[in-house]
Amino acid sequence: MAGPHEGQGSRCAHPISLAAFGGADHPAPRSSGWAVVQRNRCRCASVGPVPLRPKAERDRSPDLGRNNPEQYDALADQWWLPRGEFAMLHWLAAARAALVPAAPRPGAVLVDLGCGAGLLAPHLVGKGYRHVGVDLTRSALALAADHGVTAVRGDVGRVPLVDGCADVVCAGEILEHVPDLPAAVGEACRVLRPGGLLVVDTIADTRLARLVAVTIAERVPGAAPKGIHDPALFVDRAHLVRLCADNGVGIALRGIRPSALDVVRLLAGRGDGVRMVPAPTTSVLFQGIGRKRST
Ligand SMILES: C[S@@+](CC[C@H](N)C(=O)[O-])C[C@H]1O[C@@H](n2cnc3c(N)ncnc32)[C@H](O)[C@@H]1O
C-alpha cells in the first residue's frame, strides 16, 4: 500500500490548490508569528523503497533527554521518509484524516495543532480545507509550509489564533508531549467554532502503553525515535474526556493499532504504508472525536 507521498524517484504530483485552501478570499491572519507559505503543488520529494533506518545510525542520534523538542530538529530529514524514524506518524495521519469529513463550507479552516512537518496535508487534499498548522519547531514548520500548510509558530498551550476560527481542530500525537494538558485541550476547544469537530489521537497513560510505546517501539525502526516520549506525559483517558467536556466538546474514544498484516508486508519489503485499524482497547494508542456544543 503506497501512501500518497510515496513513489519512485520523482517529485510527488499531488496538487495543493490555493482555492481549496481558501486562496485570496481567506488570507491568513496578520498577527505576529504567522509565516504564510503556500504553493500550487506539493513539493514532497518522493523516494523509492528505502531500507528501514539502520540501528547503528539510530544509536548515533544525540541523547537530548526525553521529550526534548530539539529532537525534531535533529531528525528533520526523517519526517517525510516513508520508512524513516517517523514512519508511524504517516500511518496515523492517514487514520486521523479519515475522521475528517469534507469541508462544510467554502474557505473552511482546519487547525492542526503540533502539525510537525505537515504529514496530514496529503490526506486532506480534495477535502476543501485551508490547513493551518501550529508548532514550536521551526524546521518542521518549514517542511509543513513546503507541503501547502499555512505554518504558524506557536505553543499549543497558547495558540496564536482567534477564538472559534476553526471548523476542525486536529491534535494528532501532540497531547502526549505537553506538560500542561488542560491548557492544550482548552486551547484546542477555544479555537474551534461552535458545532466544529475536534479530532485527537494520542497515547494512553497505562503500563501497557509504556511497554509498547517506549520499551518496545523505541527498539523498532519507524515506530518511535529513541527518547521522543516522556511516559510521564502520557494521557489519562478519563481526564481528557473530562477536560473536553468542561470546554464544551463531548468526545468519544476508540483504540487503534497498526494492521499486523501490513506490518509483515512492510518488513518483507512489500509496500511502505501500514493501515491503522480499530483495536479492542484504548489502553495504548487511541483516537478521540467530538463536536463543540453549538450554544
Ligand atoms: C510527534 S510529533 C507529531 C507531529 C504531527 N502531529 C504528526 O502527527 O505528524 C509532535 C510535534 O509536536 C510539536 N510540539 C511539541 N510540543 C509542542 C508545544 N508545546 N507546542 C507546539 N508544538 C509542540 C513538536 O515540535 C512536533 O512537531
The ligand as an SDF file (V2000), in Angstrom:
LIG
                    3D

 27 29  0  0  0  0  0  0  0  0999 V2000
    5.0890   13.5050   17.4820 C   0  0  0  0  0  0  0  0  0  0  0  0
    5.1570   14.9830   16.5710 S   0  0  0  0  0  0  0  0  0  0  0  0
    3.5580   14.9390   15.7920 C   0  0  0  0  0  0  0  0  0  0  0  0
    3.5250   15.7800   14.5500 C   0  0  0  0  0  0  0  0  0  0  0  0
    2.2330   15.6910   13.7330 C   0  0  0  0  0  0  0  0  0  0  0  0
    1.0610   15.9980   14.5160 N   0  0  0  0  0  0  0  0  0  0  0  0
    2.1200   14.3310   13.1030 C   0  0  0  0  0  0  0  0  0  0  0  0
    1.3330   13.5170   13.6100 O   0  0  0  0  0  0  0  0  0  0  0  0
    2.8340   14.0840   12.1380 O   0  0  0  0  0  0  0  0  0  0  0  0
    4.9350   16.2110   17.8180 C   0  0  0  0  0  0  0  0  0  0  0  0
    5.0560   17.6200   17.3060 C   0  0  0  0  0  0  0  0  0  0  0  0
    4.6160   18.4900   18.3400 O   0  0  0  0  0  0  0  0  0  0  0  0
    5.4730   19.6000   18.4010 C   0  0  0  0  0  0  0  0  0  0  0  0
    5.3580   20.1210   19.7670 N   0  0  0  0  0  0  0  0  0  0  0  0
    5.7630   19.5640   20.9170 C   0  0  0  0  0  0  0  0  0  0  0  0
    5.4060   20.3160   21.9670 N   0  0  0  0  0  0  0  0  0  0  0  0
    4.7470   21.3950   21.4660 C   0  0  0  0  0  0  0  0  0  0  0  0
    4.1050   22.5170   22.0270 C   0  0  0  0  0  0  0  0  0  0  0  0
    4.0710   22.7090   23.3540 N   0  0  0  0  0  0  0  0  0  0  0  0
    3.5160   23.4040   21.2090 N   0  0  0  0  0  0  0  0  0  0  0  0
    3.5420   23.2400   19.8610 C   0  0  0  0  0  0  0  0  0  0  0  0
    4.1160   22.1820   19.2700 N   0  0  0  0  0  0  0  0  0  0  0  0
    4.7140   21.2640   20.0520 C   0  0  0  0  0  0  0  0  0  0  0  0
    6.8320   19.0950   18.0120 C   0  0  0  0  0  0  0  0  0  0  0  0
    7.6290   20.1400   17.5100 O   0  0  0  0  0  0  0  0  0  0  0  0
    6.4620   18.0660   16.9410 C   0  0  0  0  0  0  0  0  0  0  0  0
    6.4540   18.6540   15.6720 O   0  0  0  0  0  0  0  0  0  0  0  0
  1  2  1  0
  2  3  1  0
  2 10  1  0
  3  4  1  0
  4  5  1  0
  5  6  1  0
  5  7  1  0
  7  8  2  0
  7  9  1  0
 10 11  1  0
 11 12  1  0
 11 26  1  0
 12 13  1  0
 13 14  1  0
 13 24  1  0
 14 15  1  0
 14 23  1  0
 15 16  2  0
 16 17  1  0
 17 18  1  0
 17 23  2  0
 18 19  1  0
 18 20  2  0
 20 21  1  0
 21 22  2  0
 22 23  1  0
 24 25  1  0
 24 26  1  0
 26 27  1  0
M  CHG  2   2   1   9  -1
M  END
$$$$
